[in-house]
Amino acid sequence: MMVDVKATNLKLKERARRMVMLASNVDYQTAVSLLEESDYEVKTAILMQFLKIDAARSRELLLRHDGMLDELM
């Protein structure tokens, strides 16, 4: 699944929510919370849920791994 989306409008934000729900196996409200914490960065939100870390740590790990989410999961 391609999750590198910039949620710049309502349609893309809804798509981002569905991606986080599917990839992280969370409900709608949890997906919204994760995305709000991560400034709607889908990869960051997914990694936050998977590793139970905050947005800053998630961004740091993604940066260190060239944005390759699969390497971190």
Phi and psi restraints in degrees (range 20) as a CNS / XPLOR table:
assign (resid 1 and name C) (resid 2 and name N)
       (resid 2 and name CA) (resid 2 and name C) 1.0 -82.1 20.0 2
assign (resid 2 and name N) (resid 2 and name CA)
       (resid 2 and name C) (resid 3 and name N) 1.0 119.1 20.0 2
assign (resid 2 and name C) (resid 3 and name N)
       (resid 3 and name CA) (resid 3 and name C) 1.0 -117.0 20.0 2
assign (resid 3 and name N) (resid 3 and name CA)
       (resid 3 and name C) (resid 4 and name N) 1.0 9.7 20.0 2
assign (resid 3 and name C) (resid 4 and name N)
       (resid 4 and name CA) (resid 4 and name C) 1.0 -89.7 20.0 2
assign (resid 4 and name N) (resid 4 and name CA)
       (resid 4 and name C) (resid 5 and name N) 1.0 75.4 20.0 2
assign (resid 4 and name C) (resid 5 and name N)
       (resid 5 and name CA) (resid 5 and name C) 1.0 -118.7 20.0 2
assign (resid 5 and name N) (resid 5 and name CA)
       (resid 5 and name C) (resid 6 and name N) 1.0 141.9 20.0 2
assign (resid 5 and name C) (resid 6 and name N)
       (resid 6 and name CA) (resid 6 and name C) 1.0 -99.6 20.0 2
assign (resid 6 and name N) (resid 6 and name CA)
       (resid 6 and name C) (resid 7 and name N) 1.0 109.2 20.0 2
assign (resid 6 and name C) (resid 7 and name N)
       (resid 7 and name CA) (resid 7 and name C) 1.0 -81.2 20.0 2
assign (resid 7 and name N) (resid 7 and name CA)
       (resid 7 and name C) (resid 8 and name N) 1.0 87.9 20.0 2
assign (resid 7 and name C) (resid 8 and name N)
       (resid 8 and name CA) (resid 8 and name C) 1.0 -102.4 20.0 2
assign (resid 8 and name N) (resid 8 and name CA)
       (resid 8 and name C) (resid 9 and name N) 1.0 -8.5 20.0 2
assign (resid 8 and name C) (resid 9 and name N)
       (resid 9 and name CA) (resid 9 and name C) 1.0 -142.8 20.0 2
assign (resid 9 and name N) (resid 9 and name CA)
       (resid 9 and name C) (resid 10 and name N) 1.0 175.9 20.0 2
assign (resid 9 and name C) (resid 10 and name N)
       (resid 10 and name CA) (resid 10 and name C) 1.0 -60.6 20.0 2
assign (resid 10 and name N) (resid 10 and name CA)
       (resid 10 and name C) (resid 11 and name N) 1.0 -40.9 20.0 2
assign (resid 10 and name C) (resid 11 and name N)
       (resid 11 and name CA) (resid 11 and name C) 1.0 -62.6 20.0 2
assign (resid 11 and name N) (resid 11 and name CA)
       (resid 11 and name C) (resid 12 and name N) 1.0 -44.4 20.0 2
assign (resid 11 and name C) (resid 12 and name N)
       (resid 12 and name CA) (resid 12 and name C) 1.0 -71.4 20.0 2
assign (resid 12 and name N) (resid 12 and name CA)
       (resid 12 and name C) (resid 13 and name N) 1.0 -32.2 20.0 2
assign (resid 12 and name C) (resid 13 and name N)
       (resid 13 and name CA) (resid 13 and name C) 1.0 -65.8 20.0 2
assign (resid 13 and name N) (resid 13 and name CA)
       (resid 13 and name C) (resid 14 and name N) 1.0 -39.4 20.0 2
assign (resid 13 and name C) (resid 14 and name N)
       (resid 14 and name CA) (resid 14 and name C) 1.0 -66.3 20.0 2
assign (resid 14 and name N) (resid 14 and name CA)
       (resid 14 and name C) (resid 15 and name N) 1.0 -40.2 20.0 2
assign (resid 14 and name C) (resid 15 and name N)
       (resid 15 and name CA) (resid 15 and name C) 1.0 -62.2 20.0 2
assign (resid 15 and name N) (resid 15 and name CA)
       (resid 15 and name C) (resid 16 and name N) 1.0 -42.4 20.0 2
assign (resid 15 and name C) (resid 16 and name N)
       (resid 16 and name CA) (resid 16 and name C) 1.0 -60.4 20.0 2
assign (resid 16 and name N) (resid 16 and name CA)
       (resid 16 and name C) (resid 17 and name N) 1.0 -41.6 20.0 2
assign (resid 16 and name C) (resid 17 and name N)
       (resid 17 and name CA) (resid 17 and name C) 1.0 -61.1 20.0 2
assign (resid 17 and name N) (resid 17 and name CA)
       (resid 17 and name C) (resid 18 and name N) 1.0 -44.7 20.0 2
assign (resid 17 and name C) (resid 18 and name N)
       (resid 18 and name CA) (resid 18 and name C) 1.0 -64.3 20.0 2
assign (resid 18 and name N) (resid 18 and name CA)
       (resid 18 and name C) (resid 19 and name N) 1.0 -39.1 20.0 2
assign (resid 18 and name C) (resid 19 and name N)
       (resid 19 and name CA) (resid 19 and name C) 1.0 -62.4 20.0 2
assign (resid 19 and name N) (resid 19 and name CA)
       (resid 19 and name C) (resid 20 and name N) 1.0 -45.3 20.0 2
assign (resid 19 and name C) (resid 20 and name N)
       (resid 20 and name CA) (resid 20 and name C) 1.0 -65.0 20.0 2
assign (resid 20 and name N) (resid 20 and name CA)
       (resid 20 and name C) (resid 21 and name N) 1.0 -41.5 20.0 2
assign (resid 20 and name C) (resid 21 and name N)
       (resid 21 and name CA) (resid 21 and name C) 1.0 -59.0 20.0 2
assign (resid 21 and name N) (resid 21 and name CA)
       (resid 21 and name C) (resid 22 and name N) 1.0 -46.9 20.0 2
assign (resid 21 and name C) (resid 22 and name N)
       (resid 22 and name CA) (resid 22 and name C) 1.0 -68.9 20.0 2
assign (resid 22 and name N) (resid 22 and name CA)
       (resid 22 and name C) (resid 23 and name N) 1.0 -49.4 20.0 2
assign (resid 22 and name C) (resid 23 and name N)
       (resid 23 and name CA) (resid 23 and name C) 1.0 -70.5 20.0 2
assign (resid 23 and name N) (resid 23 and name CA)
       (resid 23 and name C) (resid 24 and name N) 1.0 -29.5 20.0 2
assign (resid 23 and name C) (resid 24 and name N)
       (resid 24 and name CA) (resid 24 and name C) 1.0 -106.2 20.0 2
assign (resid 24 and name N) (resid 24 and name CA)
       (resid 24 and name C) (resid 25 and name N) 1.0 -5.4 20.0 2
assign (resid 24 and name C) (resid 25 and name N)
       (resid 25 and name CA) (resid 25 and name C) 1.0 55.2 20.0 2
assign (resid 25 and name N) (resid 25 and name CA)
       (resid 25 and name C) (resid 26 and name N) 1.0 50.8 20.0 2
assign (resid 25 and name C) (resid 26 and name N)
       (resid 26 and name CA) (resid 26 and name C) 1.0 -121.5 20.0 2
assign (resid 26 and name N) (resid 26 and name CA)
       (resid 26 and name C) (resid 27 and name N) 1.0 165.1 20.0 2
assign (resid 26 and name C) (resid 27 and name N)
       (resid 27 and name CA) (resid 27 and name C) 1.0 -80.4 20.0 2
assign (resid 27 and name N) (resid 27 and name CA)
       (resid 27 and name C) (resid 28 and name N) 1.0 173.2 20.0 2
assign (resid 27 and name C) (resid 28 and name N)
       (resid 28 and name CA) (resid 28 and name C) 1.0 -57.5 20.0 2
assign (resid 28 and name N) (resid 28 and name CA)
       (resid 28 and name C) (resid 29 and name N) 1.0 -49.7 20.0 2
assign (resid 28 and name C) (resid 29 and name N)
       (resid 29 and name CA) (resid 29 and name C) 1.0 -64.5 20.0 2
assign (resid 29 and name N) (resid 29 and name CA)
       (resid 29 and name C) (resid 30 and name N) 1.0 -36.6 20.0 2
assign (resid 29 and name C) (resid 30 and name N)
       (resid 30 and name CA) (resid 30 and name C) 1.0 -65.6 20.0 2
assign (resid 30 and name N) (resid 30 and name CA)
       (resid 30 and name C) (resid 31 and name N) 1.0 -41.2 20.0 2
assign (resid 30 and name C) (resid 31 and name N)
       (resid 31 and name CA) (resid 31 and name C) 1.0 -60.7 20.0 2
assign (resid 31 and name N) (resid 31 and name CA)
       (resid 31 and name C) (resid 32 and name N) 1.0 -44.2 20.0 2
assign (resid 31 and name C) (resid 32 and name N)
       (resid 32 and name CA) (resid 32 and name C) 1.0 -60.1 20.0 2
assign (resid 32 and name N) (resid 32 and name CA)
       (resid 32 and name C) (resid 33 and name N) 1.0 -46.2 20.0 2
assign (resid 32 and name C) (resid 33 and name N)
       (resid 33 and name CA) (resid 33 and name C) 1.0 -60.8 20.0 2
assign (resid 33 and name N) (resid 33 and name CA)
       (resid 33 and name C) (resid 34 and name N) 1.0 -45.8 20.0 2
assign (resid 33 and name C) (resid 34 and name N)
       (resid 34 and name CA) (resid 34 and name C) 1.0 -61.2 20.0 2
assign (resid 34 and name N) (resid 34 and name CA)
       (resid 34 and name C) (resid 35 and name N) 1.0 -43.8 20.0 2
assign (resid 34 and name C) (resid 35 and name N)
       (resid 35 and name CA) (resid 35 and name C) 1.0 -68.2 20.0 2
assign (resid 35 and name N) (resid 35 and name CA)
       (resid 35 and name C) (resid 36 and name N) 1.0 -38.1 20.0 2
assign (resid 35 and name C) (resid 36 and name N)
       (resid 36 and name CA) (resid 36 and name C) 1.0 -64.4 20.0 2
assign (resid 36 and name N) (resid 36 and name CA)
       (resid 36 and name C) (resid 37 and name N) 1.0 -41.6 20.0 2
assign (resid 36 and name C) (resid 37 and name N)
       (resid 37 and name CA) (resid 37 and name C) 1.0 -64.4 20.0 2
assign (resid 37 and name N) (resid 37 and name CA)
       (resid 37 and name C) (resid 38 and name N) 1.0 -32.3 20.0 2
assign (resid 37 and name C) (resid 38 and name N)
       (resid 38 and name CA) (resid 38 and name C) 1.0 -98.6 20.0 2
assign (resid 38 and name N) (resid 38 and name CA)
       (resid 38 and name C) (resid 39 and name N) 1.0 13.2 20.0 2
assign (resid 38 and name C) (resid 39 and name N)
       (resid 39 and name CA) (resid 39 and name C) 1.0 56.1 20.0 2
assign (resid 39 and name N) (resid 39 and name CA)
       (resid 39 and name C) (resid 40 and name N) 1.0 38.5 20.0 2
assign (resid 39 and name C) (resid 40 and name N)
       (resid 40 and name CA) (resid 40 and name C) 1.0 59.7 20.0 2
assign (resid 40 and name N) (resid 40 and name CA)
       (resid 40 and name C) (resid 41 and name N) 1.0 33.7 20.0 2
assign (resid 40 and name C) (resid 41 and name N)
       (resid 41 and name CA) (resid 41 and name C) 1.0 -92.1 20.0 2
assign (resid 41 and name N) (resid 41 and name CA)
       (resid 41 and name C) (resid 42 and name N) 1.0 108.7 20.0 2
assign (resid 41 and name C) (resid 42 and name N)
       (resid 42 and name CA) (resid 42 and name C) 1.0 -61.7 20.0 2
assign (resid 42 and name N) (resid 42 and name CA)
       (resid 42 and name C) (resid 43 and name N) 1.0 -48.0 20.0 2
assign (resid 42 and name C) (resid 43 and name N)
       (resid 43 and name CA) (resid 43 and name C) 1.0 -59.4 20.0 2
assign (resid 43 and name N) (resid 43 and name CA)
       (resid 43 and name C) (resid 44 and name N) 1.0 -43.3 20.0 2
assign (resid 43 and name C) (resid 44 and name N)
       (resid 44 and name CA) (resid 44 and name C) 1.0 -60.8 20.0 2
assign (resid 44 and name N) (resid 44 and name CA)
       (resid 44 and name C) (resid 45 and name N) 1.0 -45.2 20.0 2
assign (resid 44 and name C) (resid 45 and name N)
       (resid 45 and name CA) (resid 45 and name C) 1.0 -63.2 20.0 2
assign (resid 45 and name N) (resid 45 and name CA)
       (resid 45 and name C) (resid 46 and name N) 1.0 -43.6 20.0 2
assign (resid 45 and name C) (resid 46 and name N)
       (resid 46 and name CA) (resid 46 and name C) 1.0 -63.0 20.0 2
assign (resid 46 and name N) (resid 46 and name CA)
       (resid 46 and name C) (resid 47 and name N) 1.0 -45.5 20.0 2
assign (resid 46 and name C) (resid 47 and name N)
       (resid 47 and name CA) (resid 47 and name C) 1.0 -66.5 20.0 2
assign (resid 47 and name N) (resid 47 and name CA)
       (resid 47 and name C) (resid 48 and name N) 1.0 -36.4 20.0 2
assign (resid 47 and name C) (resid 48 and name N)
       (resid 48 and name CA) (resid 48 and name C) 1.0 -56.5 20.0 2
assign (resid 48 and name N) (resid 48 and name CA)
       (resid 48 and name C) (resid 49 and name N) 1.0 -46.2 20.0 2
assign (resid 48 and name C) (resid 49 and name N)
       (resid 49 and name CA) (resid 49 and name C) 1.0 -69.5 20.0 2
assign (resid 49 and name N) (resid 49 and name CA)
       (resid 49 and name C) (resid 50 and name N) 1.0 -44.3 20.0 2
assign (resid 49 and name C) (resid 50 and name N)
       (resid 50 and name CA) (resid 50 and name C) 1.0 -63.8 20.0 2
assign (resid 50 and name N) (resid 50 and name CA)
       (resid 50 and name C) (resid 51 and name N) 1.0 -43.4 20.0 2
assign (resid 50 and name C) (resid 51 and name N)
       (resid 51 and name CA) (resid 51 and name C) 1.0 -100.1 20.0 2
assign (resid 51 and name N) (resid 51 and name CA)
       (resid 51 and name C) (resid 52 and name N) 1.0 -3.4 20.0 2
assign (resid 51 and name C) (resid 52 and name N)
       (resid 52 and name CA) (resid 52 and name C) 1.0 57.1 20.0 2
assign (resid 52 and name N) (resid 52 and name CA)
       (resid 52 and name C) (resid 53 and name N) 1.0 52.2 20.0 2
assign (resid 52 and name C) (resid 53 and name N)
       (resid 53 and name CA) (resid 53 and name C) 1.0 -125.4 20.0 2
assign (resid 53 and name N) (resid 53 and name CA)
       (resid 53 and name C) (resid 54 and name N) 1.0 170.7 20.0 2
assign (resid 53 and name C) (resid 54 and name N)
       (resid 54 and name CA) (resid 54 and name C) 1.0 -87.0 20.0 2
assign (resid 54 and name N) (resid 54 and name CA)
       (resid 54 and name C) (resid 55 and name N) 1.0 173.3 20.0 2
assign (resid 54 and name C) (resid 55 and name N)
       (resid 55 and name CA) (resid 55 and name C) 1.0 -63.2 20.0 2
assign (resid 55 and name N) (resid 55 and name CA)
       (resid 55 and name C) (resid 56 and name N) 1.0 -40.6 20.0 2
assign (resid 55 and name C) (resid 56 and name N)
       (resid 56 and name CA) (resid 56 and name C) 1.0 -61.5 20.0 2
assign (resid 56 and name N) (resid 56 and name CA)
       (resid 56 and name C) (resid 57 and name N) 1.0 -45.9 20.0 2
assign (resid 56 and name C) (resid 57 and name N)
       (resid 57 and name CA) (resid 57 and name C) 1.0 -65.6 20.0 2
assign (resid 57 and name N) (resid 57 and name CA)
       (resid 57 and name C) (resid 58 and name N) 1.0 -39.1 20.0 2
assign (resid 57 and name C) (resid 58 and name N)
       (resid 58 and name CA) (resid 58 and name C) 1.0 -62.2 20.0 2
assign (resid 58 and name N) (resid 58 and name CA)
       (resid 58 and name C) (resid 59 and name N) 1.0 -45.1 20.0 2
assign (resid 58 and name C) (resid 59 and name N)
       (resid 59 and name CA) (resid 59 and name C) 1.0 -62.6 20.0 2
assign (resid 59 and name N) (resid 59 and name CA)
       (resid 59 and name C) (resid 60 and name N) 1.0 -41.3 20.0 2
assign (resid 59 and name C) (resid 60 and name N)
       (resid 60 and name CA) (resid 60 and name C) 1.0 -59.8 20.0 2
assign (resid 60 and name N) (resid 60 and name CA)
       (resid 60 and name C) (resid 61 and name N) 1.0 -46.3 20.0 2
assign (resid 60 and name C) (resid 61 and name N)
       (resid 61 and name CA) (resid 61 and name C) 1.0 -65.1 20.0 2
assign (resid 61 and name N) (resid 61 and name CA)
       (resid 61 and name C) (resid 62 and name N) 1.0 -42.2 20.0 2
assign (resid 61 and name C) (resid 62 and name N)
       (resid 62 and name CA) (resid 62 and name C) 1.0 -63.4 20.0 2
assign (resid 62 and name N) (resid 62 and name CA)
       (resid 62 and name C) (resid 63 and name N) 1.0 -39.9 20.0 2
assign (resid 62 and name C) (resid 63 and name N)
       (resid 63 and name CA) (resid 63 and name C) 1.0 -62.9 20.0 2
assign (resid 63 and name N) (resid 63 and name CA)
       (resid 63 and name C) (resid 64 and name N) 1.0 -43.7 20.0 2
assign (resid 63 and name C) (resid 64 and name N)
       (resid 64 and name CA) (resid 64 and name C) 1.0 -65.8 20.0 2
assign (resid 64 and name N) (resid 64 and name CA)
       (resid 64 and name C) (resid 65 and name N) 1.0 -25.5 20.0 2
assign (resid 64 and name C) (resid 65 and name N)
       (resid 65 and name CA) (resid 65 and name C) 1.0 -109.7 20.0 2
assign (resid 65 and name N) (resid 65 and name CA)
       (resid 65 and name C) (resid 66 and name N) 1.0 26.9 20.0 2
assign (resid 65 and name C) (resid 66 and name N)
       (resid 66 and name CA) (resid 66 and name C) 1.0 52.1 20.0 2
assign (resid 66 and name N) (resid 66 and name CA)
       (resid 66 and name C) (resid 67 and name N) 1.0 35.2 20.0 2
assign (resid 66 and name C) (resid 67 and name N)
       (resid 67 and name CA) (resid 67 and name C) 1.0 73.9 20.0 2
assign (resid 67 and name N) (resid 67 and name CA)
       (resid 67 and name C) (resid 68 and name N) 1.0 10.2 20.0 2
assign (resid 67 and name C) (resid 68 and name N)
       (resid 68 and name CA) (resid 68 and name C) 1.0 -84.7 20.0 2
assign (resid 68 and name N) (resid 68 and name CA)
       (resid 68 and name C) (resid 69 and name N) 1.0 93.0 20.0 2
assign (resid 68 and name C) (resid 69 and name N)
       (resid 69 and name CA) (resid 69 and name C) 1.0 -60.6 20.0 2
assign (resid 69 and name N) (resid 69 and name CA)
       (resid 69 and name C) (resid 70 and name N) 1.0 -39.1 20.0 2
assign (resid 69 and name C) (resid 70 and name N)
       (resid 70 and name CA) (resid 70 and name C) 1.0 -63.0 20.0 2
assign (resid 70 and name N) (resid 70 and name CA)
       (resid 70 and name C) (resid 71 and name N) 1.0 -27.3 20.0 2
assign (resid 70 and name C) (resid 71 and name N)
       (resid 71 and name CA) (resid 71 and name C) 1.0 -69.5 20.0 2
assign (resid 71 and name N) (resid 71 and name CA)
       (resid 71 and name C) (resid 72 and name N) 1.0 -23.2 20.0 2
assign (resid 71 and name C) (resid 72 and name N)
       (resid 72 and name CA) (resid 72 and name C) 1.0 -97.0 20.0 2
assign (resid 72 and name N) (resid 72 and name CA)
       (resid 72 and name C) (resid 73 and name N) 1.0 -9.8 20.0 2
